[in-house]
Amino acid sequence: MFKEFLKKFVSVLSSSKKYFIAFGCLLLLFSVIKLFNYATSPSKSDAAYKDAFHQSYKVYDVPISQTLNFADERVPATDFSVREAMEKEILINTYWPAQTMLLAKRANRWFPIIEPILKRNNIPEDFKFIALVESQLSNVVSPQGAAGFWQFIPATAKTYGLEINDEVDERYDVTKSTEAACKYFAEAYKQFGSWTLVAASYNLGMTGVQAQLDKQKVKTFYDLLLTDETSRYIFRILSIKEIISHPKLYGYLLRKKDLYPVIPTKKIVVDSAIHNLADFAIANNINYKILKIFNPWLRQNVLTNVDKKKYPILIPQGTVNIYDWEGNYNGCDLLSPMDSLNLLFNFPLSKDTVVPKTNLK
């Protein structure tokens, strides 16, 4: 008897299957509409809205490392004026995600080029973060006419050996401008004997920093009262360094493929005139746009080169189509060395590791 009842029940259920499905869909739709109306209804009480907001929206304070330092010079974070200034910049950079993410992506491409130059010139690696603060690793021009990654004004650039004229501006050459910056840092260190003061002088000038040291009768940056711009400058550098070095602490996640890779290039050395850079680009299997991207120091469509100077021109070693349609890039270990990622994020990565998002200003 039970078997007969079960058969009848299954028969009825099967014949009514479409009605059950339709009823289920209607019930689901009704639930979604009700939930949406609850979330958006202007009649929702203030108390209910506040409760929902507090449950779903979380903002956290930021940690300050006890070992915070610049170029191995410890930051006195027990001083309330230092700690609170530092905290301000870390908060700003932590909660400025779009800018921070872009800087992390660019750092992965350019730090592997900048770091060896700093090392060769005996400049601490932390100075790479100055380029991030100065230009966000892009060839911007300031209202004062400072240009390139290191933001040299023309007079200072020429002092440290960079060529600037109508056709050539080596402030836009990352290698040569980094070499010039190293000359400045080495000279400033001879004067101050403190890398933190050297970094501050890159914003205020050696004369300006020395004048304030003499006036206020102190010896360290952290004891100086300076303009808001220069004071923030050092703490911005420190905050960027701190967040990139310990991204997990600040809630950022970037996958390896999300970082901009180093693009291999080859040099073509020219010691004569180039009458048309577009023709030169086409002759080397690229276009004018790509030529200018890799050689932004070429400021016109010609290079007259009357002095027969040797200029190294960079062109991509392979194709510029390094990405697939899903954003992966081929040969990523070659284009973006694992060593550069370890330097950037300060912890070992496996091939499939999801790396914590970096945060910069």
QUICORRA-V866457 format. One record per residue. N is the residue number from 1. SS is DSSP state (@ for helix, = for strand, . for the rest). NEAR is the number of other ideal C-beta (glycine too) atoms within 12 Angstrom. Layout:
N & SS & NEAR
N & SS & NEAR
This chain:
1 & . & 7
2 & @ & 8
3 & @ & 9
4 & @ & 10
5 & @ & 11
6 & @ & 12
7 & @ & 13
8 & @ & 14
9 & @ & 14
10 & @ & 14
11 & @ & 13
12 & @ & 14
13 & @ & 15
14 & @ & 13
15 & @ & 12
16 & . & 14
17 & @ & 14
18 & @ & 12
19 & @ & 14
20 & @ & 15
21 & @ & 13
22 & @ & 13
23 & @ & 14
24 & @ & 14
25 & @ & 14
26 & @ & 14
27 & @ & 14
28 & @ & 14
29 & @ & 14
30 & @ & 14
31 & @ & 14
32 & @ & 14
33 & @ & 15
34 & @ & 14
35 & @ & 14
36 & @ & 13
37 & @ & 14
38 & @ & 17
39 & @ & 16
40 & @ & 13
41 & . & 15
42 & . & 10
43 & . & 10
44 & . & 17
45 & . & 12
46 & @ & 11
47 & @ & 10
48 & @ & 15
49 & @ & 19
50 & @ & 13
51 & @ & 13
52 & @ & 18
53 & @ & 15
54 & @ & 12
55 & @ & 10
56 & @ & 11
57 & . & 11
58 & . & 9
59 & . & 12
60 & . & 13
61 & . & 14
62 & . & 26
63 & . & 23
64 & . & 32
65 & . & 23
66 & . & 13
67 & . & 17
68 & . & 36
69 & = & 24
70 & = & 39
71 & . & 32
72 & . & 14
73 & = & 26
74 & = & 22
75 & . & 35
76 & . & 23
77 & . & 25
78 & . & 15
79 & . & 18
80 & @ & 13
81 & @ & 20
82 & @ & 28
83 & @ & 24
84 & @ & 18
85 & @ & 33
86 & @ & 38
87 & @ & 26
88 & @ & 24
89 & @ & 37
90 & @ & 40
91 & @ & 27
92 & @ & 25
93 & @ & 42
94 & @ & 35
95 & . & 23
96 & . & 25
97 & @ & 24
98 & @ & 17
99 & @ & 26
100 & @ & 34
101 & @ & 33
102 & @ & 26
103 & @ & 43
104 & @ & 43
105 & @ & 35
106 & @ & 35
107 & @ & 44
108 & @ & 45
109 & @ & 31
110 & @ & 38
111 & @ & 44
112 & @ & 33
113 & @ & 31
114 & @ & 40
115 & @ & 31
116 & @ & 23
117 & @ & 31
118 & @ & 32
119 & @ & 20
120 & @ & 15
121 & . & 24
122 & . & 17
123 & . & 33
124 & . & 28
125 & @ & 31
126 & @ & 36
127 & @ & 38
128 & @ & 45
129 & @ & 45
130 & @ & 43
131 & @ & 42
132 & @ & 42
133 & @ & 37
134 & @ & 37
135 & @ & 32
136 & . & 31
137 & . & 36
138 & . & 27
139 & . & 32
140 & . & 21
141 & = & 22
142 & . & 18
143 & . & 9
144 & . & 13
145 & . & 18
146 & . & 26
147 & = & 31
148 & . & 38
149 & . & 43
150 & . & 45
151 & . & 35
152 & = & 40
153 & . & 26
154 & @ & 23
155 & @ & 15
156 & @ & 29
157 & @ & 33
158 & @ & 17
159 & @ & 16
160 & . & 29
161 & . & 20
162 & . & 33
163 & . & 28
164 & = & 29
165 & . & 22
166 & . & 13
167 & . & 24
168 & = & 30
169 & = & 30
170 & @ & 36
171 & @ & 42
172 & @ & 35
173 & . & 36
174 & @ & 38
175 & @ & 30
176 & @ & 33
177 & @ & 41
178 & @ & 40
179 & @ & 30
180 & @ & 36
181 & @ & 40
182 & @ & 35
183 & @ & 27
184 & @ & 35
185 & @ & 39
186 & @ & 23
187 & @ & 21
188 & @ & 33
189 & @ & 27
190 & @ & 17
191 & @ & 19
192 & @ & 30
193 & . & 17
194 & . & 31
195 & @ & 34
196 & @ & 42
197 & @ & 38
198 & @ & 37
199 & @ & 41
200 & @ & 41
201 & @ & 35
202 & @ & 38
203 & @ & 33
204 & @ & 29
205 & . & 23
206 & @ & 26
207 & @ & 14
208 & @ & 22
209 & @ & 35
210 & @ & 24
211 & @ & 15
212 & @ & 28
213 & @ & 27
214 & @ & 13
215 & @ & 13
216 & @ & 17
217 & . & 11
218 & . & 18
219 & . & 18
220 & . & 27
221 & @ & 40
222 & @ & 33
223 & @ & 21
224 & . & 32
225 & . & 17
226 & . & 31
227 & . & 17
228 & @ & 16
229 & @ & 15
230 & @ & 28
231 & @ & 31
232 & @ & 24
233 & @ & 34
234 & @ & 45
235 & @ & 42
236 & @ & 38
237 & @ & 43
238 & @ & 47
239 & @ & 43
240 & @ & 45
241 & @ & 43
242 & @ & 39
243 & @ & 48
244 & @ & 46
245 & @ & 34
246 & . & 29
247 & @ & 35
248 & @ & 21
249 & @ & 25
250 & @ & 36
251 & . & 25
252 & . & 32
253 & . & 21
254 & = & 35
255 & = & 28
256 & @ & 33
257 & @ & 28
258 & @ & 29
259 & . & 41
260 & . & 32
261 & . & 33
262 & . & 33
263 & . & 31
264 & . & 27
265 & = & 26
266 & = & 17
267 & = & 18
268 & = & 26
269 & = & 15
270 & = & 26
271 & . & 16
272 & . & 17
273 & . & 19
274 & = & 28
275 & . & 16
276 & . & 18
277 & @ & 32
278 & @ & 21
279 & @ & 17
280 & @ & 29
281 & @ & 28
282 & @ & 16
283 & @ & 19
284 & . & 26
285 & . & 17
286 & . & 30
287 & . & 20
288 & @ & 23
289 & @ & 16
290 & @ & 26
291 & @ & 32
292 & @ & 24
293 & @ & 22
294 & @ & 33
295 & . & 39
296 & . & 29
297 & . & 34
298 & = & 35
299 & . & 25
300 & . & 22
301 & . & 19
302 & . & 19
303 & = & 33
304 & . & 22
305 & . & 23
306 & . & 13
307 & . & 15
308 & . & 13
309 & . & 19
310 & . & 14
311 & = & 29
312 & = & 21
313 & = & 32
314 & = & 31
315 & = & 32
316 & = & 29
317 & . & 21
318 & . & 19
319 & . & 17
320 & . & 23
321 & . & 14
322 & . & 24
323 & = & 19
324 & . & 12
325 & . & 7
326 & . & 10
327 & . & 17
328 & . & 17
329 & = & 30
330 & . & 20
331 & . & 20
332 & @ & 30
333 & @ & 20
334 & @ & 19
335 & @ & 31
336 & . & 37
337 & . & 26
338 & @ & 26
339 & @ & 19
340 & @ & 31
341 & @ & 39
342 & @ & 22
343 & @ & 29
344 & @ & 45
345 & @ & 35
346 & . & 22
347 & . & 19
348 & . & 13
349 & . & 28
350 & . & 13
351 & . & 14
352 & . & 10
353 & . & 20
354 & = & 19
355 & = & 32
356 & . & 30
357 & . & 32
358 & . & 46
359 & . & 42
360 & . & 45
361 & . & 40
